[in-house]
Amino acid sequence: MSTRVYVLAQFRPKAGKESELFEILKALEPDAYREQACIQYMLTRQISHPSATRTDYPIVFNEIWNDGESWAAHGRRKQIQHFFDTQVTAENGLVEDAIVTAYTDEGYDYDAPVFE
């Protein structure tokens, strides 16, 4: 059974604040990679492409964590809490809206091995 957690943290910046928000988020990457359970923590920005549909959330963290507990611990770090407090929930923050979703790579009827 896979315990990995795949996370998409999507951000819609306030008007004219996309570049500034991207740089603030980019500064979170180095310390996240220091976390032992962090497999991937990559900030991306939306581009125009004929095969893609644009969304209102042009900045996305693509994260992979060893397990849900490790991802939860990441979210309790002071640096991450400070970002959400000052940029997402604060009136004068750069984020208009944020969507954070978690996924598994297991199918609904995965036949997980049983270890004895």
Phi, psi and omega in degrees: 000131178281137176253359183298146176239129179253126187236137169243118176250106187256138184232133172252110181285158172294157183309129177077006185249008185300311182296317180296316178296319179303316181293322177296316178293321180301327181291345179278340185301309187304315181289327177298319180292343176283343179287128186303325184273000180278118177267318178213139178210081190243122177275133180229158176232148183292142175234160174276135179205141182299337181266002185237151174258135179282151177235176178276002182242082189279354180238127185221130167273130172254112187239145170228127181239150179303324182197169182296325180296320179293321177295318178298319179297321176303315181294341179271354179297143182303320182297319181288316178299320179299316178301310182296321179295317186269335185248334184257309184270335180289141179303322182267011177290168183273349186262125174282318180202155178220143175231122178242122182231148180239146184224161172242161176261005180272142174287170181294326182245041182298129179272080185291139177294149178252123180264133182249000000 
